[in-house]
Amino acid sequence: MSSNPNISGSAELGKSSRRHALISGTAQSTKEELDNGLKYPIEEVLGPYRSVSRNVTPSSEGIPHFWLTALQNHITLAELITDRDVEALKHLVDDSMFSSHISTTRNSSSSAPTLMTHQSDQTSFFIDHPFNAILNDAITKMISESIYKYRPPSSHLPAMSSESHPVLPKRILVIGGGPTGLVALRNLTERGQFERVELVERRDDVGGVWHFDEPPRRWPSPAYKGLIGNVLPEFLSFSEYPFPPSADHGQPFPTLTETHEYLRSFARPYVSSGAIRLNTEVIRLEEVPRGGGWKVVIRDWNDGAEGQEVEENWDAVVVAIGWYDNPVWPETDGLEEVRKRGLARHAKRWRGPEGSEGKRLLVVGNANSSNEIAAHSAPLAKSPVYQSIRRPAFPGYPSLPDERIVMVAPVAKYIVKSTPEGDKIDVKLTDGTDILDVDMVHVGTGYKPWPEFIHVLKPGDDSETQHTPLISDFIIPHRIPSLHRFILYAYNPSLAFIGAPMVFTPFTIADVASTWLALAWLGETPYPDTIEGRLEFEKARLAAVEKRRAGMDNPSSLMVYSVLGRDEQEYARALKADVVNARPELAEVLPEWNDERTKLREAMHKAKYDALEYVRARKVVE
């Protein structure tokens, strides 16, 4: 019996008071009570000890002590409650995760019996035992109808195991208002059933690289005046939102202005509703331990010239910032000094041919940017414009022959010299040729993904106290590491990327990838439930690319992990197959990826060449 002098036994208490005393632990159950239970109405039993209302913020003090005492005193449960369970029970503060059943399946991953079974987010627990006897009517009903959320200090639980269940977030933040971010926002909003989805964009308008700001501001786009794309409207159309036909039928490829307006029109409802926040820069994204989501440090540039720093927390985050912040420079002898003197400029900073009048130019590379720079500069610059290449151009980068442009060998060394006219550059080529007195070097050697603001928990650190940058120079070959299907971060699938691989048709690939992601986060499309399983995609991709490169004498810079190339069709086809398996109605909504469509896409290269000839002929006539 209890030592409490006010409690002498069941004969001295009303039925309700007796039950309250038993549950609170201030009285001990008799053998008869344990054998038979008390058959009182549940409403009478629970009294003031009801589960926390959904409309009431739970107390940070944790579950009332009577719960823990009652469970520890229960004749069956006492032997099952471990020290780990006691710590969990002390911090059960929120019944927002509602359940209508008690799990009766033991946690197969546990090395010893335990009352509590961890949920996938490592912050919640199921009561893992069917109650009986004295607690059947009261505690069983309360617990079976309320799964309490556990918010312990980080030291109270072990690090996330390699086994996990699908992430099911409610609040999702998309970072980046370019094409990939916009379609991700739409698909998460319209094809998901999440509580809240928002997008932040650091610039003053959506559009990403298609948002041309003049003069260039804090984060300039690599776009330039007069830019015409190399992807036809069919492959620029988001599902259920077709790209309008080009106004110039002789030039079927959309202009910079047309593409930007399409993206602005697509985003307009979300800007109006407040789902898109402009002038909002993410300066740090940090993984919260124990499946606690992501801490996002934001600088709001709407609030003063210096911006206002604020901190937010989200269940899941989609990074859709693309590649174009991070230009790649060749590691050529002498180039660093050329850059210091202001005599080398990456294509990212090229705004047009103005200023090149009468100057001797060297353009490095023969992909789209380099070809455009050479072609636009040739009419103004000193002839010839030299274009340094390693191999003939890939068919996907068409350009017209021009007698004012001369192709030369790769650069071996740059030498800066002072002359009466100012600094000049002598360029030594790998074939022994010298090009003297160059005024400016334009480098069009591409970009790389480099989301330096992301900090994740260090894999393998059981304490979950150490953060490390997701990306670094030590990752070889360079890539965003540990991604399942270029989308889910293997160690924590509540972090996702849309636009991680470089593809021929980024709009449509981002559309199907973000639809897949929305369904994955709803639990409708499957993905591996272990870290090891989610890392298999990366391992297989690395091995396949290495095998291909080993069979080449001079591998292209496009034959790398992060460039899908010839694998684009199968990659998108497989994602769509998963989507359609979950949502058959989307079969006719999303585009097909098959041999016929690939042939249509590849035919764009010839169409672009014809369009370039059309533009040249029209200029001659004018």
Protein Blocks (a to p, Z undefined) as FASTA:
>chain_A
ZZbfkbgbjklpcfklmmmmmmnopaccdfklmmnopaddfklmnmmmcccdfkbccdfk
bpafklmmmmmmpmklmmmpcfklmmmmmmgcbfkbgcfbdcfbdcfkbcbdcfbdcdfk
opaccdfbdcehjlmmmmmmmmmmoccdddddfklpccddfbdcddddfbdcdedjbfkl
mmmmmmmmmmmccfbdcdddfbfbehijmlccddddfbccfbdehiacfbdfklmpcghi
acdddfblklmbccfklmmmmmmmmmmmmmmnopacghiacfbdcddehhlapadddddf
kgojkopadddddfbdcddebjmlmccddddehklmmmmnopaccfklpgbjehpaoiac
ddedjdfklmmmmmmmmmmmccddddddfbdcdfklgcdddfkbccddddfbdcddddfk
bpcdddddfkopacehifbdcddebjadddfkbccddehianopaccdfbdfklccddde
hiahhlacfklmkbccehkaccfblmlmmmmmmmmmmmmmnopaccdfbfklmmmmmmmm
mmmmmmmmmmpfbdcfklcfklnklmmmmmmmmmmmmmmmmmmmlmmmpccddfklmmmm
mmmmmmmmmmmmmmmmmmmmZZ
